[in-house]
Amino acid sequence: MEPAGKNELIISDVTLGYGRVPVIRHFSLPPLRRGSLTALIGPNAAGKSTLLRGLAGLGDITGSVRLDGQELVGRPRAERAARLGYMPQTLPSGIGLSVLETVVGALRASPPANTRTESPSAAPIQRAYEALAEIGIAELANRSLSALSGGQRQMASLAQVVVRRPEVLLLDEPTSALDLRYQALVMKQAVRLARQHGMIVLIVLHDIALAAQYADQIAILHQGALHDFGTPANVVTSAMLAAVYEVEARVEHCTKGTLQIIVDQAE
Ligand SMILES: Nc1ncnc2c1ncn2[C@@H]1O[C@H](COP(=O)(O)OP(=O)(O)OP(=O)(O)O)[C@@H](O)[C@H]1O
């Protein structure tokens, strides 16, 4: 029998915010398994970014975050960063550096915690090239990061996280600046990283249809608390959209588990 919490990320009773005011209050999720992709959705200012930052070790957090049964809250930032890869919503411009240099820099700053990589002994530059090729932007390797478009920079930022092969991927709106092709590419890569490398992927999305198409489960955050958690088919409902987003909308289920949300424009 597996020891308690093995292969799982368990978030329990987490509270955090800015100054004295908590944004996230007593937040818990059912265990997130290795190999799974969970979408975190919710309205603007619900606290999604705050939660991801707290999980990544940025900001004072109380409660418990256990990975493989080991408590992460209170552990040194570097240790957490090695196990949890975090892609922030606001991306650094990396002035003067090429995309490749920023990916090498990310790898050197926070080397993988273990050797669960295909080529653990490969040189950082080779690994960085591999990461860029893996997410489909090898042609950007020698471009200056600060000269990229918003979408290209988002892809480069993803490469900076993926290259480290963390056990947990925390991605804050990684598709917000991407066109349709790259949205699908990023979501497919996220699923692949979960399945092939046993990562636990937690990804903030505003596009509920995209979340429903790719996520194994969806967590809905509303005013700093968990509103619901479950499979897309179970949690994406007209009642949820009315309660959480305050919109009148229909949810139409299409083929292959996809869905369409039609918002009633009438005031
Ligand atoms: N640095 C900060 N200092 C003080 N308050 C903050 C800070 N960052 C965010 N907040 C507040 O915390 C709350 C949650 O913000 P957060 O960015 O986590 O929401 P979000 O769900 O990610 O929103 P969005 O979908 O708009 O990105 C908001 O009320 C916001 O004003």
PDBQT file of the ligand as one rigid body, heavy atoms in Angstrom, charges set to zero:
ROOT
HETATM    1  N1  LIG A 301       0.247  43.164  -4.198  1.00  0.00    +0.000 N 
HETATM    2  C1  LIG A 301      -0.985  43.289  -3.703  1.00  0.00    +0.000 A 
HETATM    3  N2  LIG A 301      -1.234  44.049  -2.629  1.00  0.00    +0.000 NA
HETATM    4  C2  LIG A 301      -2.479  44.175  -2.110  1.00  0.00    +0.000 A 
HETATM    5  N3  LIG A 301      -3.551  43.561  -2.624  1.00  0.00    +0.000 NA
HETATM    6  C3  LIG A 301      -3.378  42.789  -3.710  1.00  0.00    +0.000 A 
HETATM    7  C4  LIG A 301      -2.086  42.603  -4.312  1.00  0.00    +0.000 A 
HETATM    8  N4  LIG A 301      -2.226  41.779  -5.373  1.00  0.00    +0.000 NA
HETATM    9  C5  LIG A 301      -3.529  41.459  -5.446  1.00  0.00    +0.000 A 
HETATM   10  N5  LIG A 301      -4.222  42.062  -4.437  1.00  0.00    +0.000 N 
HETATM   11  C6  LIG A 301      -5.660  41.947  -4.191  1.00  0.00    +0.000 C 
HETATM   12  O1  LIG A 301      -5.961  40.575  -3.935  1.00  0.00    +0.000 OA
HETATM   13  C7  LIG A 301      -7.207  40.223  -4.511  1.00  0.00    +0.000 C 
HETATM   14  C8  LIG A 301      -7.020  39.004  -5.396  1.00  0.00    +0.000 C 
HETATM   15  O2  LIG A 301      -6.155  39.339  -6.465  1.00  0.00    +0.000 OA
HETATM   16  P1  LIG A 301      -5.591  38.222  -7.441  1.00  0.00    +0.000 P 
HETATM   17  O3  LIG A 301      -4.633  38.885  -8.369  1.00  0.00    +0.000 OA
HETATM   18  O4  LIG A 301      -5.099  37.084  -6.656  1.00  0.00    +0.000 OA
HETATM   19  O5  LIG A 301      -6.939  37.800  -8.194  1.00  0.00    +0.000 OA
HETATM   20  P2  LIG A 301      -7.112  36.917  -9.519  1.00  0.00    +0.000 P 
HETATM   21  O6  LIG A 301      -8.218  35.953  -9.229  1.00  0.00    +0.000 OA
HETATM   22  O7  LIG A 301      -5.817  36.333  -9.956  1.00  0.00    +0.000 OA
HETATM   23  O8  LIG A 301      -7.632  38.034 -10.526  1.00  0.00    +0.000 OA
HETATM   24  P3  LIG A 301      -7.481  38.197 -12.132  1.00  0.00    +0.000 P 
HETATM   25  O9  LIG A 301      -8.350  37.135 -12.754  1.00  0.00    +0.000 OA
HETATM   26  O10 LIG A 301      -8.048  39.569 -12.339  1.00  0.00    +0.000 OA
HETATM   27  O11 LIG A 301      -6.033  38.089 -12.511  1.00  0.00    +0.000 OA
HETATM   28  C9  LIG A 301      -7.726  41.451  -5.270  1.00  0.00    +0.000 C 
HETATM   29  O12 LIG A 301      -8.689  42.115  -4.471  1.00  0.00    +0.000 OA
HETATM   30  C10 LIG A 301      -6.487  42.309  -5.426  1.00  0.00    +0.000 C 
HETATM   31  O13 LIG A 301      -6.809  43.684  -5.428  1.00  0.00    +0.000 OA
ENDROOT
TORSDOF 0
